[in-house]
Amino acid sequence: MRLALISDAHFGPPAYHAGKLRKLTHRAEELTRRFVRRMNEVERPELVVNLGDVIEDESRERDLEAYGRFLDALSGLEARVVHVAGNHDQVHLTDDDLRRLWRQAGELFHSFDVGGFHFMVLRTVEIRDTAVHLPSEQLAFAAADLERTTLPTVVLMHHPASEQGLVGNRWFERAPHLCRVAERRALRSVLERSGKVAAVFNGHVHWNHLDVIRGIPYVTVQSLVENLDDDAPGRPAAAYAVCDLETHRLSITVHGEEPVRYQIES
């Protein structure tokens, strides 16, 4: 089955870091609509996943408006759409806000089946300037969910659960505790014991990256609006990923200004 992923669109105000323009948020809507056209006309995925950080948080009112613009841009997709909560999405918006926006009942972590694969959505929680956590109830949920399914499983989350090095990353080289999930080793142990996990996808880090740990690929998808230049006027990454899932093969192509291709055999 074919899966497409988009991450870190950051609809909202201009985003600066260390005094330089780092996220080309003013291009977010244009790039999202371009992504939708590409999906419908060329890639034709069965499932599209938003890996989170739809917004560049400002206030509840403005975040609701910005998130609504993102959803409007995605509304033309001919594939099923699933959302993952990012840290910026959870600053001013409540769980109920996200449920209404997603038109989804229940917890923000859940699972479902598509195209012969099982998908598990996890909801990581960032304590601002402190740490990123996966609550214990979700570790228990992951273990029970993997016990129940008989299908190869794909895990979807915003923050990474791998040990990827962060040297050279403008956002997290000096703040790894705000990047990687604190409980990542416990989560990986759950995933490994199941013997059913085909891949784990995340966003957040604003670059492309692949780790394979004990046979499980951990794939980080670049931000749609990351500025690849050092400052304004800038050049957006325009990134999105397309993944073809087969029983014993995972083929991933990241499109945009920093294209990359991974193929993993099992």
C-alpha positions in Angstrom: 0.0 0.0 0.0 1.1 3.6 -0.6 1.4 6.0 2.3 2.3 9.8 2.0 3.5 12.0 4.9 3.7 15.7 5.4 5.1 17.4 8.5 5.8 20.6 10.3 3.8 23.0 8.0 3.8 25.7 10.7 0.9 27.9 9.5 1.3 31.2 11.3 3.6 34.1 11.9 7.2 34.3 10.6 9.5 32.1 12.7 13.0 33.3 13.6 15.7 31.5 15.5 18.9 33.1 16.7 17.8 36.3 14.9 17.4 34.6 11.5 14.4 33.6 9.4 14.2 29.8 9.9 10.7 28.7 8.9 9.1 30.1 5.7 5.6 30.1 7.3 4.3 32.5 4.6 4.8 29.7 2.1 2.9 27.1 4.1 -0.5 27.3 2.4 0.9 27.4 -1.1 3.2 24.4 -0.5 0.4 22.4 1.2 -1.9 23.0 -1.8 0.9 22.0 -4.1 1.3 18.8 -2.1 -2.4 18.0 -2.4 -2.3 18.4 -6.2 0.7 16.1 -6.4 -1.0 13.5 -4.3 -4.2 13.5 -6.4 -2.6 13.7 -9.8 0.6 11.7 -9.5 1.2 9.8 -6.3 -2.3 8.4 -5.5 -1.7 7.2 -1.9 -4.3 5.3 0.0 -3.4 7.2 3.2 -2.0 10.7 3.9 -0.5 11.3 7.4 0.1 14.8 8.9 2.9 14.2 11.4 2.1 17.3 13.4 3.2 20.9 14.1 0.6 22.3 11.7 0.8 25.7 13.3 3.4 28.2 14.6 1.5 28.8 17.9 0.3 32.3 18.7 -3.0 32.2 20.7 -6.0 29.9 20.8 -8.0 32.1 18.4 -5.2 32.5 15.9 -4.2 28.8 16.1 -7.7 27.6 15.4 -7.8 29.9 12.4 -4.4 28.7 11.2 -5.2 25.0 11.7 -8.5 25.6 9.8 -6.6 27.0 6.8 -4.4 23.9 6.8 -7.4 21.6 6.9 -9.0 23.6 4.1 -5.9 23.2 2.0 -6.0 19.4 2.6 -9.7 19.1 2.0 -9.3 18.3 -1.7 -7.3 15.1 -1.0 -8.8 12.0 -2.5 -7.1 9.8 0.1 -7.9 9.1 3.8 -6.2 11.6 6.1 -4.9 11.0 9.6 -3.4 13.5 12.0 -0.7 13.4 14.7 -0.5 16.0 17.4 2.7 18.1 17.4 4.1 20.2 20.2 3.1 23.5 18.7 -0.4 22.2 18.1 -0.8 21.6 21.8 0.4 24.9 23.2 -3.0 26.8 23.0 -5.3 24.1 21.5 -7.0 21.6 23.8 -7.6 17.9 23.1 -11.2 18.8 22.4 -10.1 21.5 19.9 -8.0 18.9 18.1 -10.8 16.3 18.1 -13.2 18.8 16.6 -10.6 19.9 14.0 -9.8 16.3 13.1 -13.5 15.2 13.3 -12.3 12.4 15.6 -13.7 11.0 18.8 -11.8 9.5 21.6 -8.1 9.7 22.5 -5.5 11.5 20.3 -3.6 8.2 20.3 -5.3 5.3 18.5 -4.9 2.6 15.9 -6.5 1.5 12.6 -6.0 -0.8 9.6 -5.6 0.2 6.0 -4.4 -1.8 3.0 -3.3 -4.8 4.9 -1.2 -2.8 7.4 -1.9 -1.8 11.0 -1.2 1.8 11.9 -0.6 3.1 15.5 -0.8 6.9 16.2 1.0 8.0 19.4 0.6 11.4 21.0 3.9 12.7 22.5 3.7 15.5 25.1 6.3 18.2 25.4 6.8 20.1 28.6 8.0 23.4 27.3 11.8 23.9 27.8 12.0 20.7 29.9 11.4 17.4 28.2 9.4 15.3 25.7 7.4 12.4 27.1 5.3 9.5 26.0 2.9 8.9 28.9 2.9 5.4 30.5 -0.7 4.8 29.5 0.5 5.0 25.8 3.3 2.5 26.5 0.6 0.1 27.8 -1.6 0.9 24.9 1.2 0.2 22.4 1.9 -3.2 24.0 -1.7 -4.3 24.1 -2.4 -3.0 20.6 0.5 -4.9 19.1 -0.5 -8.0 21.0 -4.0 -7.8 19.4 -3.0 -7.2 15.8 -1.9 -9.8 13.3 -0.8 -7.3 10.7 2.6 -5.6 10.0 2.5 -2.3 11.9 3.5 1.3 11.2 3.9 3.7 14.1 3.2 7.4 13.6 4.4 10.0 16.1 5.6 13.6 16.1 8.9 13.4 18.2 11.6 10.8 17.4 12.0 7.6 19.3 15.5 6.8 17.9 18.9 7.8 19.1 19.7 10.0 16.1 22.7 12.3 16.5 21.8 16.0 16.4 25.2 17.6 15.6 24.6 20.3 13.0 20.9 20.5 13.7 20.0 24.2 14.1 17.1 23.5 16.4 18.2 20.7 18.7 22.0 20.3 18.7 22.0 22.2 22.0 18.6 20.9 23.2 18.4 17.2 22.6 16.0 16.9 25.6 13.4 18.8 23.5 13.9 16.6 20.5 13.9 12.9 21.5 11.3 11.2 23.6 12.5 10.6 27.1 10.8 7.1 27.2 12.2 6.1 23.8 14.1 3.1 25.0 11.0 1.7 26.8 8.9 2.3 23.6 11.5 0.7 21.4 11.6 -2.4 23.7 7.8 -2.7 23.3 8.0 -2.4 19.5 10.9 -4.9 19.2 9.3 -7.5 21.4 6.2 -7.6 19.2 8.1 -8.5 16.1 5.4 -6.8 14.1 6.7 -3.2 13.5 7.6 -2.4 9.9 8.5 1.3 10.5 8.2 4.3 12.8 7.7 7.7 11.2 8.1 11.1 12.9 8.6 14.8 12.1 9.8 17.6 14.5 13.5 17.5 13.8 13.3 19.6 10.6 15.6 17.4 8.6 15.6 14.0 6.9 17.0 11.1 8.8 17.0 7.3 9.0 18.0 5.0 11.8 17.6 1.3 11.8 17.6 -0.1 15.3 17.2 -3.9 15.9 15.7 -4.2 12.5 13.1 -1.4 12.8 13.5 1.7 10.5 12.9 5.0 12.3 12.3 7.7 9.7 12.3 11.4 10.3 10.6 13.5 7.6 11.8 17.1 6.9 9.6 20.1 7.6 7.6 21.4 4.7 8.7 25.0 5.4 12.2 24.7 6.8 14.4 27.5 5.4 17.4 25.7 3.7 19.2 29.0 3.4 20.8 30.8 6.3 18.3 33.7 6.4 15.8 35.7 4.4 14.5 35.6 1.7 15.0 31.9 2.0 14.3 28.6 0.2 11.7 26.2 1.6 12.5 22.5 1.9 9.0 21.8 0.3 9.4 18.3 1.7 7.0 15.4 1.8 7.5 11.6 1.8 5.9 8.8 -0.2 6.3 5.3 1.1 5.4 2.0 -0.6 4.8 -0.7 2.0 5.2 -4.3 1.1 5.4 -7.4 3.3 9.2 -7.5 3.2 10.2 -4.2 1.7 9.9 -0.5 2.6 10.6 2.0 -0.2 10.6 5.7 0.9 11.1 8.7 -1.3 11.3 12.2 0.2 10.6 14.8 -2.4 11.5 18.5 -2.3 14.7 20.5 -2.3 16.6 17.9 -0.3 15.4 14.6 -1.9 16.4 11.3 -0.5 15.4 7.7 -1.1 15.6 4.7 1.3 14.9 1.1 0.6 14.8 -1.4 3.4 14.4 -5.2 3.0 13.4 -7.5 5.8 
